[in-house]
Structure formats: C-alpha cells, structure tokens
Amino acid sequence: MCIALIGGMGRLDKHYLDEAGKVGITLRIFNKSKVNIGAKLKHADALVIFTNKVSHKVKREAMQAAKANAIPVFMHHSCGVCTLRDCLNCLIIINSQL
C-alpha cells in the first residue's frame, strides 16, 4: 500500500517514514510545493493531508487529483507523528475489511 502525505513538517520526515515502515506502508511525502503534484499523486492508494502545514493551492491540486482518480482522502489539522500513526492504523483496518 502506498500512501501520499501532503504537508507536515520537514524535520519529522524521518519519523513519518519510520511509522509507515513499522506497519508495512510505503509513504511518499510532499511537504513542499511541487510542480504538477496531481500527476505524482495518481498512483497513491490514499492521501493524508495535514491541513495546518500545506498551502491552499497544493491542497486544492491534491483534492482534484484524488477526485479524478477515486483516491480516498484523510484530512487532519494536526501534523504530529501520533496523528499519522492513528491515520495509518485506520487505513490498515479499512483495507483489511475490503
């Protein structure tokens, strides 16, 4: 399972990757504005958006890509490692029920 993380703090990237690795999830982090982010997100299984650390433009592009490719989106205001851990655990539960 490949999850795209939009936003977050750059200094926590290693911790985000460690948490995802613990549960066997590949995590792609986009915490800086990228050109054509929508094209880079279309192969993700889900998006996690930390809304307090992302620009409106990037959030809008991510939401458009998710809608066009039927990708589930999880938005959280907090950008801590615990928030990501909780979100990943929810994704694992949802995925196991499918």
N, C-alpha and C positions, 0 to 999 in steps of 0.2 A: 504494500500500500504506500502510495506517495502522496504526501500532504504538503501543500504550499502554505507557508506562513508569511503573511503580509503585515509589515510593521514590526514593532518590537524594538528592543534596544540592542545596538551593535555589540555592546560589551557582554551581553548574555547569549550571543550566538552559540558559543561552545556548550553552554548549559542546555540550551534548546535542543541542540543536536544530540547531546548525551541522553536527555529524557526520551527523545524519539527512538534512539537506538536501543534503549532498555526494553521497549515494547515492540521492537522489530518494525518500526515505521521509518521510511525514508522521508526526510524533511528537507524541503528546499526553502531557503529563507530569502525574502525580498524585503529588506528594511530600508532600502534606499530607492529613490525614484529611478526606474529603468525605462529605457525606450522600448515601446511595444510590449509592455508587460502582459497584455492579454494573450499574445501568441505563446508566451513562455508558460502560461498557466493552463493551457487547454488539455494537457495530459495529466493533470493532477486528479487524484481521486476525491479530494475535498480541499476547501480553503479555510484557513483560520485567519481572521483579520483582527489585529489589535488596534482598535479604533482610536486610542489616545496617542498613538505614535505613527500615524500614517496621514498623508495629505488627502484632501478631498478628491483630488484628481486621480491619484493611484487607487483609492477605494472605489471610485466610480468605474475606472477601467477594469478592475478586478471583478466587480459585480457584473459588468457587461459580459466579460469572458465566461464567468460562471453561469450566467443565464443562457448564453448561446450554446454552451457545451453541457448543460444539465449537471453542473457540479454543485454539490451541497456546500453551503457557506455557514460558518460559525463565527459570529462577531462577539468580541469581548472588549470591554473598555480597559481592563487591566492588562498589563503586558508582562506579568511575572512568570517565573518558571512553574509555579504551582498552578496558575491558570492554564498554561499549556498542558501540563500533566493531566489535569482534570478533563480538558477537551480531548486529548488523545485517548484517555480511558473511555470516554463516551463514544468516540469513533470506533474503538475496538468492539464495544458492546453492540453498537448498531450494526457493524459489519458482520459480527458473528450471528446476528439474528436474520440476516438476509439469506 
